[in-house]
């Protein structure tokens, strides 16, 4: 499982954009987004570098979940 904290995710539009970006980078993975805690969890086969890059390209800043 991968987990990122995305502090600049602030609304449902952000959730949709991040979910779409992650699904494009890791089509076989499941994506769970917790807007209240600014967390994105990815379960299944996913390359961390590709997912991080996809979130960044969508305009957001993914940090390690503990950050």
N, C-alpha and C positions, 0 to 999 in steps of 0.2 A: 504494500500500500504506500502511495505517495501522499504527502500532506503539505499544503502550502498555506501560509497566512497571506492574505491579499488585503492590506490595510486600505487601499484606495478603491475597494469594491464597496459601493455605498447604496446601490438600488437594484431593483429587479432587472433593469436593462443590463447592468453590470453582470449579474448572475447569468443571464442568457448569453452574453458575449463571451464570457469565460467558459461556460459549458460548451458552447459551439467550438471555441478554439481548442479546448482539450479533446473533444470528440474527433476533431479533424486530425490532431496529432496522435491520438490513441483510440482508433475506432472500436477496438474490442474491449476497451476498459469501461467501467461504470464510473460516473462522476456524481459526487454529492457535494453540494454547495451549501454552506451554513452562513447566510448573510449576516446574522446577528453577531457571530463570532469571527467573521471575515476569514473563514476556513474553506479550502477546497480540498476534497479527498478524492483520490483516484484509486480504484481497486481493479486489479487485473493487469494484463500485460501493457506496460507503458514505460517509455524511456524518459527518465527524469529530465535530461537535457532538452529533449524535444518538447516535452510538456511545458517546461519553464520558458522556453523560447516562444512557444505558441501563446502563452499568457502574456508575455512581454509584448509580442507583436500585436496583440489585441488592445494594448494600451495600458496594461496594469503591471504592478510590481509584485511578483511573487517572492516571498521570503520563506525561509524554513519555518515550519509550524511553531517552533519554540521561540521564534524571534518576536 
